[in-house]
Each structure stands twice: as C-alpha cells, then as structure tokens.
Amino acid sequence: MRPSYSAARHNLEEAYRLLPGDDELSVKSRQALSILIDAMLAQEFSTDGESAKVIEFPRRVRSGTG
C-alpha cells in the first residue's frame, strides 16, 4: 500500500487549524505541525520520478509549406 502524503498533509493542516490558542502548548504544537506539513509537502511534490510518468506522444509530420 502506497502512502497518501496529500491525505496526511490534509489531516495535519486540520490539526493545525484546531489549535488556535496562544498558550504555550498550542504554539509549540503548531510549530511541530508546521514542520510535519512541510515534510509532507516536500515528499508529495518531490521529483523522484515515482509520482508521475511522462508519456511520449508521436510527433506529427507536417506536409507542404503551409
């Protein structure tokens, strides 16, 4: 089973949203969540070649001078 980084990021962002307070625990929790969200974004949009496959389309040959 492949990991779903976008789903994990969505849940981390929701957790971040649910901690709006200015108390020390909320602030530190949001800081930790920000680090995790950034890590999920980096993995989600990395160019490791696993997330997308480039398909070569045949080129059309133009006939005539147009």
VMD Tcl script that draws the C-alpha trace (Angstrom):
set ca {
  {0.00 0.00 0.00}
  {1.42 3.38 -1.05}
  {1.36 6.26 1.42}
  {-1.04 9.11 0.75}
  {1.00 12.19 1.53}
  {-1.76 14.56 0.44}
  {-4.24 12.93 2.84}
  {-1.72 13.02 5.67}
  {-0.96 16.68 4.93}
  {-4.68 17.49 4.92}
  {-5.11 15.92 8.36}
  {-2.06 17.74 9.73}
  {-3.41 21.04 8.39}
  {-6.75 20.32 10.06}
  {-4.98 19.63 13.36}
  {-3.10 22.93 12.96}
  {-6.40 24.73 12.39}
  {-7.89 23.19 15.54}
  {-5.17 24.71 17.76}
  {-5.79 28.47 17.50}
  {-4.83 29.36 21.08}
  {-1.90 31.49 22.21}
  {-0.98 29.21 25.11}
  {2.45 27.57 25.10}
  {1.21 24.09 24.21}
  {-0.84 25.32 21.23}
  {2.04 27.42 19.90}
  {4.57 24.58 20.21}
  {2.12 22.11 18.71}
  {1.54 24.36 15.69}
  {5.30 24.74 15.25}
  {5.72 20.95 15.27}
  {2.79 20.52 12.89}
  {4.30 23.09 10.53}
  {7.47 21.02 10.30}
  {5.46 17.89 9.56}
  {3.31 19.69 6.98}
  {6.44 20.96 5.22}
  {7.85 17.42 5.18}
  {4.62 16.08 3.66}
  {4.65 18.82 1.02}
  {8.27 18.08 0.14}
  {7.51 14.40 -0.29}
  {4.24 14.97 -2.11}
  {5.84 17.23 -4.72}
  {9.29 15.68 -4.90}
  {10.70 14.87 -8.33}
  {11.74 11.33 -7.53}
  {10.02 10.04 -10.66}
  {7.63 7.77 -8.79}
  {4.67 10.13 -8.70}
  {4.37 10.80 -12.43}
  {5.22 9.13 -15.68}
  {5.95 11.11 -18.83}
  {4.37 9.68 -21.95}
  {5.98 10.44 -25.28}
  {3.46 11.30 -27.97}
  {4.37 10.72 -31.60}
  {5.27 13.87 -33.48}
  {3.17 14.84 -36.45}
  {4.99 15.34 -39.71}
  {3.84 18.47 -41.48}
  {3.27 18.15 -45.17}
  {3.68 21.05 -47.57}
  {4.95 24.51 -46.86}
  {1.71 25.80 -45.29}
}
mol new
graphics top color blue
foreach p $ca { graphics top sphere $p radius 0.5 }
foreach p [lrange $ca 0 end-1] q [lrange $ca 1 end] { graphics top cylinder $p $q radius 0.2 }
display resetview
